């Protein structure tokens, strides 16, 4: 399966202790060879295929969260989006909840870039039309009042 | 099963339940991540 690591994941993974990084690499390798060999959890209620794999270092549990999608050839692939301990997770989720509650995020969450670009194009087109209407009016006014340019 | 194994299993189940409860946030985070630019998938990707 093709996989990728999101930049946030890379940043988080790099900040983990070396022993944890090394165990994470080992767990990832095992998962790639045989996903069922690694303790995992498919997150229920997600509108996408989001799941976590777990590993332990000195009795502390760590998880990595991945999201599966399909490429243009309909082949499954996985993007790793988060990694950390349970304590890290307990800090991460409330911070994300707060971020997602902000008005800017609410706005952008519901807007698709294509829709936004289309609306901008429409607005530009309408401004162009208004301008040309304005020019036409000026010409007509000149004709009407027989105003000659100086 | 040893006491520490039982404890670990309980903690793991609790974390699972917590993640299921956070499905709304995780869905949005996943959507944002998938829409990020410059993500390159590979067969050779390594952690």
N, CA and C atoms of all chains as a GROMACS GRO file, in nm:
protein
  591
    1UNK      N    1   0.084  -0.120   0.000
    1UNK     CA    2   0.000   0.000   0.000
    1UNK      C    3   0.088   0.125   0.000
    2UNK      N    4   0.049   0.221  -0.082
    2UNK     CA    5   0.122   0.348  -0.083
    2UNK      C    6   0.087   0.426   0.044
    3UNK      N    7   0.186   0.486   0.103
    3UNK     CA    8   0.160   0.566   0.223
    3UNK      C    9   0.233   0.700   0.212
    4UNK      N   10   0.189   0.792   0.298
    4UNK     CA   11   0.257   0.923   0.305
    4UNK      C   12   0.242   0.974   0.447
    5UNK      N   13   0.331   1.060   0.485
    5UNK     CA   14   0.321   1.123   0.617
    5UNK      C   15   0.291   1.271   0.599
    6UNK      N   16   0.186   1.316   0.668
    6UNK     CA   17   0.152   1.458   0.664
    6UNK      C   18   0.263   1.536   0.736
    7UNK      N   19   0.289   1.662   0.692
    7UNK     CA   20   0.394   1.740   0.760
    7UNK      C   21   0.374   1.749   0.912
    8UNK      N   22   0.248   1.756   0.957
    8UNK     CA   23   0.223   1.760   1.103
    8UNK      C   24   0.271   1.631   1.170
    9UNK      N   25   0.248   1.521   1.102
    9UNK     CA   26   0.290   1.392   1.155
    9UNK      C   27   0.443   1.389   1.168
   10UNK      N   28   0.510   1.436   1.063
   10UNK     CA   29   0.657   1.434   1.062
   10UNK      C   30   0.711   1.518   1.178
   11UNK      N   31   0.648   1.635   1.197
   11UNK     CA   32   0.691   1.724   1.304
   11UNK      C   33   0.674   1.656   1.442
   12UNK      N   34   0.556   1.595   1.460
   12UNK     CA   35   0.527   1.528   1.588
   12UNK      C   36   0.621   1.409   1.609
   13UNK      N   37   0.642   1.331   1.503
   13UNK     CA   38   0.727   1.212   1.514
   13UNK      C   39   0.871   1.253   1.549
   14UNK      N   40   0.918   1.361   1.487
   14UNK     CA   41   1.054   1.408   1.512
   14UNK      C   42   1.074   1.455   1.656
   15UNK      N   43   0.962   1.498   1.718
   15UNK     CA   44   0.975   1.551   1.855
   15UNK      C   45   0.968   1.440   1.960
   16UNK      N   46   0.939   1.317   1.918
   16UNK     CA   47   0.931   1.207   2.015
   16UNK      C   48   1.071   1.158   2.053
   17UNK      N   49   1.084   1.099   2.174
   17UNK     CA   50   1.216   1.044   2.212
   17UNK      C   51   1.263   0.939   2.112
   18UNK      N   52   1.395   0.927   2.098
   18UNK     CA   53   1.453   0.836   1.998
   18UNK      C   54   1.400   0.693   2.011
   19UNK      N   55   1.386   0.646   2.136
   19UNK     CA   56   1.338   0.508   2.158
   19UNK      C   57   1.197   0.491   2.103
   20UNK      N   58   1.117   0.595   2.117
   20UNK     CA   59   0.978   0.590   2.068
   20UNK      C   60   0.978   0.594   1.915
   21UNK      N   61   1.066   0.678   1.859
   21UNK     CA   62   1.076   0.688   1.712
   21UNK      C   63   1.114   0.552   1.653
   22UNK      N   64   1.208   0.488   1.719
   22UNK     CA   65   1.256   0.361   1.667
   22UNK      C   66   1.147   0.254   1.676
   23UNK      N   67   1.071   0.254   1.787
   23UNK     CA   68   0.961   0.157   1.802
   23UNK      C   69   0.850   0.188   1.701
   24UNK      N   70   0.829   0.316   1.677
   24UNK     CA   71   0.726   0.357   1.580
   24UNK      C   72   0.762   0.304   1.441
   25UNK      N   73   0.890   0.317   1.405
   25UNK     CA   74   0.936   0.268   1.274
   25UNK      C   75   0.915   0.118   1.261
   26UNK      N   76   0.948   0.048   1.370
   26UNK     CA   77   0.933  -0.097   1.374
   26UNK      C   78   0.785  -0.136   1.357
   27UNK      N   79   0.698  -0.062   1.429
   27UNK     CA   80   0.554  -0.091   1.424
   27UNK      C   81   0.499  -0.064   1.285
   28UNK      N   82   0.545   0.045   1.224
   28UNK     CA   83   0.499   0.081   1.090
   28UNK      C   84   0.537  -0.029   0.990
   29UNK      N   85   0.661  -0.078   1.004
   29UNK     CA   86   0.709  -0.185   0.916
   29UNK      C   87   0.621  -0.309   0.930
   30UNK      N   88   0.592  -0.346   1.055
   30UNK     CA   89   0.507  -0.463   1.079
   30UNK      C   90   0.369  -0.441   1.022
   31UNK      N   91   0.317  -0.321   1.040
   31UNK     CA   92   0.182  -0.289   0.989
   31UNK      C   93   0.178  -0.303   0.837
   32UNK      N   94   0.287  -0.255   0.774
   32UNK     CA   95   0.292  -0.260   0.627
   32UNK      C   96   0.297  -0.404   0.577
   33UNK      N   97   0.369  -0.487   0.653
   33UNK     CA   98   0.380  -0.627   0.612
   33UNK      C   99   0.250  -0.703   0.638
   34UNK      N  100   0.193  -0.677   0.755
   34UNK     CA  101   0.069  -0.746   0.792
   34UNK      C  102  -0.005  -0.660   0.895
   35UNK      N  103  -0.107  -0.590   0.846
   35UNK     CA  104  -0.179  -0.495   0.934
   35UNK      C  105  -0.238  -0.563   1.057
   36UNK      N  106  -0.275  -0.690   1.043
   36UNK     CA  107  -0.339  -0.758   1.156
   36UNK      C  108  -0.238  -0.793   1.267
   37UNK      N  109  -0.108  -0.779   1.237
   37UNK     CA  110  -0.008  -0.813   1.339
   37UNK      C  111   0.010  -0.699   1.440
   38UNK      N  112  -0.052  -0.586   1.411
   38UNK     CA  113  -0.036  -0.468   1.498
   38UNK      C  114  -0.171  -0.436   1.562
   39UNK      N  115  -0.163  -0.396   1.688
   39UNK     CA  116  -0.286  -0.359   1.759
   39UNK      C  117  -0.344  -0.233   1.695
   40UNK      N  118  -0.468  -0.242   1.655
   40UNK     CA  119  -0.526  -0.125   1.587
   40UNK      C  120  -0.669  -0.100   1.628
   41UNK      N  121  -0.718   0.016   1.590
   41UNK     CA  122  -0.857   0.049   1.619
   41UNK      C  123  -0.913   0.133   1.505
   42UNK      N  124  -1.023   0.085   1.448
   42UNK     CA  125  -1.091   0.164   1.344
   42UNK      C  126  -1.186   0.258   1.416
   43UNK      N  127  -1.169   0.387   1.392
   43UNK     CA  128  -1.249   0.484   1.467
   43UNK      C  129  -1.391   0.488   1.412
   44UNK      N  130  -1.484   0.458   1.503
   44UNK     CA  131  -1.625   0.452   1.462
   44UNK      C  132  -1.683   0.592   1.454
   45UNK      N  133  -1.769   0.612   1.356
   45UNK     CA  134  -1.839   0.740   1.345
   45UNK      C  135  -1.770   0.841   1.257
   46UNK      N  136  -1.652   0.806   1.204
   46UNK     CA  137  -1.583   0.899   1.113
   46UNK      C  138  -1.644   0.883   0.974
   47UNK      N  139  -1.651   0.994   0.901
   47UNK     CA  140  -1.707   0.983   0.767
   47UNK      C  141  -1.600   0.940   0.666
   48UNK      N  142  -1.482   0.910   0.716
   48UNK     CA  143  -1.376   0.855   0.633
   48UNK      C  144  -1.316   0.736   0.706
   49UNK      N  145  -1.227   0.665   0.638
   49UNK     CA  146  -1.167   0.549   0.701
   49UNK      C  147  -1.048   0.594   0.787
   50UNK      N  148  -1.078   0.633   0.909
   50UNK     CA  149  -0.973   0.680   1.001
   50UNK      C  150  -0.948   0.570   1.103
   51UNK      N  151  -0.821   0.543   1.129
   51UNK     CA  152  -0.788   0.434   1.220
   51UNK      C  153  -0.660   0.467   1.297
   52UNK      N  154  -0.634   0.389   1.400
   52UNK     CA  155  -0.512   0.411   1.478
   52UNK      C  156  -0.440   0.280   1.498
   53UNK      N  157  -0.307   0.287   1.502
   53UNK     CA  158  -0.230   0.168   1.540
   53UNK      C  159  -0.155   0.202   1.668
   54UNK      N  160  -0.136   0.101   1.751
   54UNK     CA  161  -0.079   0.126   1.884
   54UNK      C  162   0.051   0.050   1.905
   55UNK      N  163   0.140   0.112   1.978
   55UNK     CA  164   0.263   0.043   2.019
   55UNK      C  165   0.302   0.096   2.156
   56UNK      N  166   0.387   0.019   2.224
   56UNK     CA  167   0.423   0.058   2.361
   56UNK      C  168   0.573   0.072   2.377
   57UNK      N  169   0.610   0.171   2.456
   57UNK     CA  170   0.751   0.187   2.493
   57UNK      C  171   0.753   0.207   2.644
   58UNK      N  172   0.819   0.117   2.716
   58UNK     CA  173   0.824   0.122   2.862
   58UNK      C  174   0.685   0.140   2.924
   59UNK      N  175   0.595   0.058   2.882
   59UNK     CA  176   0.456   0.054   2.931
   59UNK      C  177   0.373   0.180   2.901
   60UNK      N  178   0.431   0.274   2.825
   60UNK     CA  179   0.351   0.389   2.780
   60UNK      C  180   0.300   0.359   2.639
   61UNK      N  181   0.169   0.377   2.624
   61UNK     CA  182   0.109   0.349   2.492
   61UNK      C  183   0.120   0.471   2.401
   62UNK      N  184   0.152   0.446   2.278
   62UNK     CA  185   0.157   0.550   2.174
   62UNK      C  186   0.067   0.506   2.059
   63UNK      N  187   0.010   0.602   1.992
   63UNK     CA  188  -0.072   0.568   1.875
   63UNK      C  189  -0.036   0.657   1.757
   64UNK      N  190  -0.057   0.602   1.641
   64UNK     CA  191  -0.045   0.681   1.518
   64UNK      C  192  -0.181   0.673   1.450
   65UNK      N  193  -0.226   0.787   1.402
   65UNK     CA  194  -0.357   0.790   1.334
   65UNK      C  195  -0.335   0.802   1.183
   66UNK      N  196  -0.405   0.719   1.111
   66UNK     CA  197  -0.395   0.720   0.965
   66UNK      C  198  -0.532   0.736   0.903
   67UNK      N  199  -0.534   0.788   0.781
   67UNK     CA  200  -0.661   0.797   0.709
   67UNK      C  201  -0.641   0.734   0.572
   68UNK      N  202  -0.733   0.641   0.542
   68UNK     CA  203  -0.722   0.571   0.414
   68UNK      C  204  -0.807   0.641   0.309
   69UNK      N  205  -0.756   0.642   0.188
   69UNK     CA  206  -0.832   0.697   0.076
   69UNK      C  207  -0.794   0.615  -0.047
   70UNK      N  208  -0.850   0.653  -0.160
   70UNK     CA  209  -0.816   0.579  -0.282
   70UNK      C  210  -0.755   0.673  -0.384
   71UNK      N  211  -0.657   0.624  -0.456
   71UNK     CA  212  -0.597   0.708  -0.561
   71UNK      C  213  -0.682   0.702  -0.688
   72UNK      N  214  -0.636   0.768  -0.794
   72UNK     CA  215  -0.718   0.777  -0.916
   72UNK      C  216  -0.742   0.640  -0.980
   73UNK      N  217  -0.656   0.544  -0.948
   73UNK     CA  218  -0.675   0.408  -1.002
   73UNK      C  219  -0.756   0.321  -0.905
   74UNK      N  220  -0.818   0.388  -0.806
   74UNK     CA  221  -0.902   0.319  -0.708
   74UNK      C  222  -0.824   0.223  -0.617
   75UNK      N  223  -0.694   0.252  -0.601
   75UNK     CA  224  -0.611   0.169  -0.514
   75UNK      C  225  -0.600   0.238  -0.377
   76UNK      N  226  -0.616   0.158  -0.272
   76UNK     CA  227  -0.615   0.214  -0.137
   76UNK      C  228  -0.477   0.268  -0.098
   77UNK      N  229  -0.476   0.379  -0.030
   77UNK     CA  230  -0.351   0.437   0.018
   77UNK      C  231  -0.376   0.496   0.156
   78UNK      N  232  -0.269   0.527   0.227
   78UNK     CA  233  -0.287   0.573   0.365
   78UNK      C  234  -0.202   0.697   0.394
   79UNK      N  235  -0.265   0.794   0.456
   79UNK     CA  236  -0.193   0.915   0.498
   79UNK      C  237  -0.189   0.918   0.650
   80UNK      N  238  -0.066   0.924   0.703
   80UNK     CA  239  -0.051   0.929   0.849
   80UNK      C  240  -0.060   1.074   0.894
   81UNK      N  241  -0.149   1.098   0.990
   81UNK     CA  242  -0.176   1.238   1.024
   81UNK      C  243  -0.136   1.279   1.166
   82UNK      N  244  -0.123   1.182   1.256
   82UNK     CA  245  -0.090   1.219   1.395
   82UNK      C  246  -0.017   1.104   1.462
   83UNK      N  247   0.071   1.139   1.557
   83UNK     CA  248   0.137   1.036   1.639
   83UNK      C  249   0.166   1.095   1.777
   84UNK      N  250   0.151   1.013   1.879
   84UNK     CA  251   0.182   1.060   2.014
   84UNK      C  252   0.129   0.968   2.122
   85UNK      N  253   0.152   1.009   2.246
   85UNK     CA  254   0.106   0.930   2.360
   85UNK      C  255  -0.040   0.965   2.390
   86UNK      N  256  -0.098   0.893   2.486
   86UNK     CA  257  -0.237   0.922   2.525
   86UNK      C  258  -0.246   1.064   2.581
   87UNK      N  259  -0.144   1.102   2.655
   87UNK     CA  260  -0.142   1.238   2.713
   87UNK      C  261  -0.136   1.343   2.601
   88UNK      N  262  -0.052   1.316   2.501
   88UNK     CA  263  -0.044   1.407   2.384
   88UNK      C  264  -0.180   1.418   2.317
   89UNK      N  265  -0.246   1.302   2.305
   89UNK     CA  266  -0.378   1.299   2.240
   89UNK      C  267  -0.478   1.383   2.321
   90UNK      N  268  -0.470   1.369   2.455
   90UNK     CA  269  -0.562   1.444   2.541
   90UNK      C  270  -0.543   1.595   2.528
   91UNK      N  271  -0.424   1.637   2.490
   91UNK     CA  272  -0.400   1.780   2.468
   91UNK      C  273  -0.437   1.820   2.325
   92UNK      N  274  -0.413   1.727   2.233
   92UNK     CA  275  -0.432   1.757   2.090
   92UNK      C  276  -0.580   1.780   2.054
   93UNK      N  277  -0.665   1.691   2.101
   93UNK     CA  278  -0.806   1.699   2.058
   93UNK      C  279  -0.876   1.828   2.106
   94UNK      N  280  -0.863   1.866   2.236
   94UNK     CA  281  -0.928   1.992   2.276
   94UNK      C  282  -0.874   2.113   2.198
   95UNK      N  283  -0.742   2.112   2.170
   95UNK     CA  284  -0.683   2.223   2.093
   95UNK      C  285  -0.743   2.228   1.952
   96UNK      N  286  -0.763   2.111   1.893
   96UNK     CA  287  -0.822   2.106   1.759
   96UNK      C  288  -0.968   2.148   1.762
   97UNK      N  289  -1.040   2.107   1.869
   97UNK     CA  290  -1.181   2.147   1.884
   97UNK      C  291  -1.191   2.298   1.888
   98UNK      N  292  -1.102   2.361   1.965
   98UNK     CA  293  -1.105   2.507   1.977
   98UNK      C  294  -1.073   2.572   1.843
   99UNK      N  295  -0.974   2.518   1.774
   99UNK     CA  296  -0.936   2.573   1.644
   99UNK      C  297  -1.053   2.564   1.545
  100UNK      N  298  -1.120   2.449   1.548
  100UNK     CA  299  -1.228   2.428   1.453
  100UNK      C  300  -1.352   2.511   1.485
  101UNK      N  301  -1.359   2.558   1.612
  101UNK     CA  302  -1.475   2.639   1.651
  101UNK      C  303  -1.459   2.784   1.606
  102UNK      N  304  -1.336   2.825   1.571
  102UNK     CA  305  -1.314   2.966   1.539
  102UNK      C  306  -1.394   3.002   1.413
  103UNK      N  307  -1.447   3.126   1.406
  103UNK     CA  308  -1.532   3.164   1.292
  103UNK      C  309  -1.464   3.146   1.157
  104UNK      N  310  -1.333   3.177   1.150
  104UNK     CA  311  -1.262   3.164   1.022
  104UNK      C  312  -1.264   3.018   0.976
  105UNK      N  313  -1.235   2.928   1.070
  105UNK     CA  314  -1.230   2.786   1.033
  105UNK      C  315  -1.368   2.739   0.991
  106UNK      N  316  -1.473   2.781   1.067
  106UNK     CA  317  -1.610   2.744   1.033
  106UNK      C  318  -1.642   2.784   0.889
  107UNK      N  319  -1.597   2.907   0.854
  107UNK     CA  320  -1.623   2.958   0.719
  107UNK      C  321  -1.552   2.872   0.615
  108UNK      N  322  -1.421   2.853   0.636
  108UNK     CA  323  -1.344   2.782   0.534
  108UNK      C  324  -1.377   2.633   0.528
  109UNK      N  325  -1.428   2.579   0.642
  109UNK     CA  326  -1.464   2.438   0.646
  109UNK      C  327  -1.576   2.408   0.546
  110UNK      N  328  -1.665   2.508   0.531
  110UNK     CA  329  -1.783   2.486   0.447
  110UNK      C  330  -1.767   2.538   0.305
  111UNK      N  331  -1.650   2.592   0.276
  111UNK     CA  332  -1.632   2.650   0.144
  111UNK      C  333  -1.531   2.568   0.064
  112UNK      N  334  -1.567   2.538  -0.058
  112UNK     CA  335  -1.472   2.466  -0.144
  112UNK      C  336  -1.395   2.571  -0.223
  113UNK      N  337  -1.268   2.548  -0.246
  113UNK     CA  338  -1.184   2.645  -0.316
  113UNK      C  339  -1.241   2.674  -0.455
  114UNK      N  340  -1.289   2.567  -0.523
  114UNK     CA  341  -1.343   2.585  -0.659
  114UNK      C  342  -1.464   2.679  -0.656
  115UNK      N  343  -1.551   2.660  -0.551
  115UNK     CA  344  -1.670   2.746  -0.539
  115UNK      C  345  -1.629   2.891  -0.518
  116UNK      N  346  -1.525   2.907  -0.433
  116UNK     CA  347  -1.480   3.042  -0.400
  116UNK      C  348  -1.424   3.110  -0.526
  117UNK      N  349  -1.344   3.035  -0.604
  117UNK     CA  350  -1.286   3.090  -0.726
  117UNK      C  351  -1.395   3.123  -0.828
  118UNK      N  352  -1.497   3.034  -0.835
  118UNK     CA  353  -1.607   3.058  -0.930
  118UNK      C  354  -1.680   3.187  -0.892
  119UNK      N  355  -1.706   3.204  -0.760
  119UNK     CA  356  -1.776   3.325  -0.715
  119UNK      C  357  -1.693   3.450  -0.744
  120UNK      N  358  -1.560   3.439  -0.726
  120UNK     CA  359  -1.473   3.554  -0.755
  120UNK      C  360  -1.478   3.588  -0.903
  121UNK      N  361  -1.478   3.484  -0.988
  121UNK     CA  362  -1.488   3.505  -1.132
  121UNK      C  363  -1.619   3.575  -1.168
  122UNK      N  364  -1.729   3.525  -1.104
  122UNK     CA  365  -1.861   3.583  -1.131
  122UNK      C  366  -1.864   3.731  -1.091
  123UNK      N  367  -1.803   3.759  -0.975
  123UNK     CA  368  -1.802   3.898  -0.927
  123UNK      C  369  -1.721   3.988  -1.021
  124UNK      N  370  -1.606   3.935  -1.067
  124UNK     CA  371  -1.522   4.011  -1.160
  124UNK      C  372  -1.597   4.040  -1.290
  125UNK      N  373  -1.667   3.935  -1.338
  125UNK     CA  374  -1.743   3.947  -1.462
  125UNK      C  375  -1.852   4.053  -1.447
  126UNK      N  376  -1.918   4.047  -1.332
  126UNK     CA  377  -2.027   4.143  -1.308
  126UNK      C  378  -1.973   4.286  -1.297
  127UNK      N  379  -1.854   4.300  -1.235
  127UNK     CA  380  -1.792   4.433  -1.225
  127UNK      C  381  -1.753   4.485  -1.364
  128UNK      N  382  -1.703   4.391  -1.447
  128UNK     CA  383  -1.665   4.429  -1.584
  128UNK      C  384  -1.788   4.479  -1.658
  129UNK      N  385  -1.900   4.404  -1.645
  129UNK     CA  386  -2.025   4.442  -1.712
  129UNK      C  387  -2.073   4.578  -1.664
  130UNK      N  388  -2.065   4.599  -1.532
  130UNK     CA  389  -2.107   4.728  -1.477
  130UNK      C  390  -2.024   4.841  -1.534
  131UNK      N  391  -1.892   4.813  -1.544
  131UNK     CA  392  -1.802   4.916  -1.599
  131UNK      C  393  -1.837   4.946  -1.744
  132UNK      N  394  -1.860   4.839  -1.823
  132UNK     CA  395  -1.890   4.864  -1.964
  132UNK      C  396  -2.026   4.932  -1.978
  133UNK      N  397  -2.122   4.897  -1.889
  133UNK     CA  398  -2.251   4.966  -1.890
  133UNK      C  399  -2.233   5.115  -1.862
  134UNK      N  400  -2.143   5.138  -1.768
  134UNK     CA  401  -2.112   5.276  -1.729
  134UNK      C  402  -2.055   5.354  -1.848
  135UNK      N  403  -1.962   5.288  -1.920
  135UNK     CA  404  -1.901   5.350  -2.038
  135UNK      C  405  -2.007   5.379  -2.144
  136UNK      N  406  -2.095   5.278  -2.164
  136UNK     CA  407  -2.202   5.295  -2.263
  136UNK      C  408  -2.290   5.415  -2.228
  137UNK      N  409  -2.320   5.424  -2.098
  137UNK     CA  410  -2.405   5.536  -2.052
  137UNK      C  411  -2.338   5.670  -2.083
  138UNK      N  412  -2.205   5.671  -2.054
  138UNK     CA  413  -2.131   5.797  -2.077
  138UNK      C  414  -2.137   5.836  -2.225
  139UNK      N  415  -2.116   5.735  -2.311
  139UNK     CA  416  -2.119   5.761  -2.456
  139UNK      C  417  -2.257   5.812  -2.496
  140UNK      N  418  -2.362   5.744  -2.441
  140UNK     CA  419  -2.498   5.784  -2.475
  140UNK      C  420  -2.526   5.926  -2.428
  141UNK      N  421  -2.478   5.956  -2.306
  141UNK     CA  422  -2.498   6.091  -2.251
  141UNK      C  423  -2.429   6.196  -2.338
  142UNK      N  424  -2.310   6.160  -2.385
  142UNK     CA  425  -2.235   6.252  -2.471
  142UNK      C  426  -2.314   6.280  -2.598
  143UNK      N  427  -2.368   6.166  -2.651
  143UNK     CA  428  -2.446   6.181  -2.775
  143UNK      C  429  -2.572   6.264  -2.750
  144UNK      N  430  -2.637   6.231  -2.635
  144UNK     CA  431  -2.762   6.296  -2.601
  144UNK      C  432  -2.745   6.447  -2.584
  145UNK      N  433  -2.640   6.482  -2.511
  145UNK     CA  434  -2.619   6.625  -2.484
  145UNK      C  435  -2.520   6.690  -2.580
  146UNK      N  436  -2.484   6.608  -2.675
  146UNK     CA  437  -2.390   6.655  -2.776
  146UNK      C  438  -2.263   6.713  -2.714
  147UNK      N  439  -2.215   6.639  -2.620
  147UNK     CA  440  -2.094   6.685  -2.552
  147UNK      C  441  -1.974   6.637  -2.632
  148UNK      N  442  -1.891   6.731  -2.664
  148UNK     CA  443  -1.772   6.691  -2.740
  148UNK      C  444  -1.652   6.688  -2.647
  149UNK      N  445  -1.572   6.589  -2.665
  149UNK     CA  446  -1.452   6.587  -2.579
  149UNK      C  447  -1.363   6.706  -2.608
  150UNK      N  448  -1.306   6.762  -2.501
  150UNK     CA  449  -1.222   6.882  -2.520
  150UNK      C  450  -1.086   6.843  -2.573
  151UNK      N  451  -0.374  -1.382   3.254
  151UNK     CA  452  -0.333  -1.245   3.219
  151UNK      C  453  -0.285  -1.170   3.344
  152UNK      N  454  -0.171  -1.104   3.334
  152UNK     CA  455  -0.116  -1.035   3.451
  152UNK      C  456  -0.193  -0.905   3.477
  153UNK      N  457  -0.174  -0.854   3.599
  153UNK     CA  458  -0.244  -0.730   3.637
  153UNK      C  459  -0.206  -0.617   3.542
  154UNK      N  460  -0.076  -0.612   3.506
  154UNK     CA  461  -0.034  -0.502   3.418
  154UNK      C  462  -0.096  -0.515   3.278
  155UNK      N  463  -0.114  -0.640   3.234
  155UNK     CA  464  -0.180  -0.661   3.104
  155UNK      C  465  -0.325  -0.617   3.107
  156UNK      N  466  -0.392  -0.651   3.219
  156UNK     CA  467  -0.533  -0.613   3.236
  156UNK      C  468  -0.544  -0.461   3.233
  157UNK      N  469  -0.452  -0.395   3.306
  157UNK     CA  470  -0.451  -0.248   3.312
  157UNK      C  471  -0.429  -0.189   3.172
  158UNK      N  472  -0.334  -0.248   3.101
  158UNK     CA  473  -0.303  -0.198   2.966
  158UNK      C  474  -0.422  -0.214   2.872
  159UNK      N  475  -0.490  -0.330   2.885
  159UNK     CA  476  -0.607  -0.354   2.800
  159UNK      C  477  -0.719  -0.256   2.830
  160UNK      N  478  -0.738  -0.230   2.960
  160UNK     CA  479  -0.844  -0.136   3.000
  160UNK      C  480  -0.813   0.002   2.944
  161UNK      N  481  -0.686   0.043   2.957
  161UNK     CA  482  -0.646   0.176   2.907
  161UNK      C  483  -0.666   0.185   2.756
  162UNK      N  484  -0.632   0.075   2.689
  162UNK     CA  485  -0.645   0.072   2.544
  162UNK      C  486  -0.792   0.085   2.503
  163UNK      N  487  -0.879   0.013   2.575
  163UNK     CA  488  -1.023   0.020   2.544
  163UNK      C  489  -1.077   0.160   2.570
  164UNK      N  490  -1.028   0.220   2.679
  164UNK     CA  491  -1.073   0.356   2.712
  164UNK      C  492  -1.033   0.454   2.601
  165UNK      N  493  -0.911   0.435   2.552
  165UNK     CA  494  -0.861   0.525   2.445
  165UNK      C  495  -0.943   0.503   2.317
  166UNK      N  496  -0.976   0.376   2.291
  166UNK     CA  497  -1.060   0.346   2.174
  166UNK      C  498  -1.194   0.421   2.183
  167UNK      N  499  -1.256   0.411   2.302
  167UNK     CA  500  -1.388   0.473   2.323
  167UNK      C  501  -1.377   0.625   2.308
  168UNK      N  502  -1.266   0.679   2.361
  168UNK     CA  503  -1.243   0.823   2.353
  168UNK      C  504  -1.229   0.866   2.205
  169UNK      N  505  -1.155   0.788   2.129
  169UNK     CA  506  -1.136   0.820   1.986
  169UNK      C  507  -1.270   0.814   1.912
  170UNK      N  508  -1.352   0.715   1.945
  170UNK     CA  509  -1.484   0.706   1.880
  170UNK      C  510  -1.567   0.830   1.912
  171UNK      N  511  -1.553   0.877   2.036
  171UNK     CA  512  -1.628   0.997   2.077
  171UNK      C  513  -1.578   1.122   2.003
  172UNK      N  514  -1.449   1.119   1.965
  172UNK     CA  515  -1.387   1.234   1.897
  172UNK      C  516  -1.399   1.222   1.745
  173UNK      N  517  -1.484   1.132   1.699
  173UNK     CA  518  -1.493   1.105   1.554
  173UNK      C  519  -1.523   1.231   1.474
  174UNK      N  520  -1.603   1.322   1.530
  174UNK     CA  521  -1.638   1.445   1.456
  174UNK      C  522  -1.512   1.528   1.426
  175UNK      N  523  -1.430   1.548   1.531
  175UNK     CA  524  -1.307   1.627   1.513
  175UNK      C  525  -1.209   1.552   1.422
  176UNK      N  526  -1.194   1.423   1.447
  176UNK     CA  527  -1.099   1.345   1.368
  176UNK      C  528  -1.138   1.342   1.220
  177UNK      N  529  -1.269   1.343   1.193
  177UNK     CA  530  -1.315   1.347   1.053
  177UNK      C  531  -1.270   1.475   0.984
  178UNK      N  532  -1.284   1.587   1.056
  178UNK     CA  533  -1.246   1.716   0.996
  178UNK      C  534  -1.094   1.723   0.978
  179UNK      N  535  -1.020   1.676   1.080
  179UNK     CA  536  -0.874   1.677   1.070
  179UNK      C  537  -0.829   1.591   0.950
  180UNK      N  538  -0.894   1.476   0.937
  180UNK     CA  539  -0.861   1.385   0.826
  180UNK      C  540  -0.891   1.452   0.692
  181UNK      N  541  -1.006   1.519   0.684
  181UNK     CA  542  -1.046   1.585   0.558
  181UNK      C  543  -0.942   1.692   0.522
  182UNK      N  544  -0.906   1.774   0.622
  182UNK     CA  545  -0.807   1.881   0.598
  182UNK      C  546  -0.674   1.822   0.551
  183UNK      N  547  -0.634   1.714   0.618
  183UNK     CA  548  -0.505   1.651   0.583
  183UNK      C  549  -0.508   1.597   0.440
  184UNK      N  550  -0.617   1.533   0.405
  184UNK     CA  551  -0.628   1.475   0.269
  184UNK      C  552  -0.628   1.584   0.162
  185UNK      N  553  -0.680   1.702   0.200
  185UNK     CA  554  -0.687   1.812   0.103
  185UNK      C  555  -0.557   1.895   0.098
  186UNK      N  556  -0.463   1.864   0.186
  186UNK     CA  557  -0.337   1.938   0.188
  186UNK      C  558  -0.261   1.920   0.058
  187UNK      N  559  -0.192   2.024   0.020
  187UNK     CA  560  -0.113   2.015  -0.104
  187UNK      C  561   0.024   1.954  -0.077
  188UNK      N  562   0.080   1.896  -0.177
  188UNK     CA  563   0.218   1.848  -0.169
  188UNK      C  564   0.236   1.714  -0.099
  189UNK      N  565   0.128   1.640  -0.079
  189UNK     CA  566   0.142   1.508  -0.017
  189UNK      C  567   0.182   1.408  -0.126
  190UNK      N  568   0.293   1.341  -0.103
  190UNK     CA  569   0.339   1.245  -0.203
  190UNK      C  570   0.333   1.104  -0.144
  191UNK      N  571   0.250   1.021  -0.203
  191UNK     CA  572   0.236   0.883  -0.157
  191UNK      C  573   0.343   0.797  -0.226
  192UNK      N  574   0.392   0.702  -0.150
  192UNK     CA  575   0.493   0.616  -0.209
  192UNK      C  576   0.489   0.477  -0.145
  193UNK      N  577   0.534   0.380  -0.220
  193UNK     CA  578   0.544   0.244  -0.167
  193UNK      C  579   0.661   0.233  -0.071
  194UNK      N  580   0.758   0.323  -0.089
  194UNK     CA  581   0.881   0.316  -0.009
  194UNK      C  582   0.880   0.410   0.111
  195UNK      N  583   0.764   0.472   0.136
  195UNK     CA  584   0.759   0.568   0.246
  195UNK      C  585   0.796   0.498   0.378
  196UNK      N  586   0.885   0.562   0.453
  196UNK     CA  587   0.925   0.504   0.582
  196UNK      C  588   0.915   0.608   0.690
  197UNK      N  589   0.885   0.564   0.810
  197UNK     CA  590   0.875   0.660   0.921
  197UNK      C  591   1.013   0.696   0.970
   0.00000   0.00000   0.00000
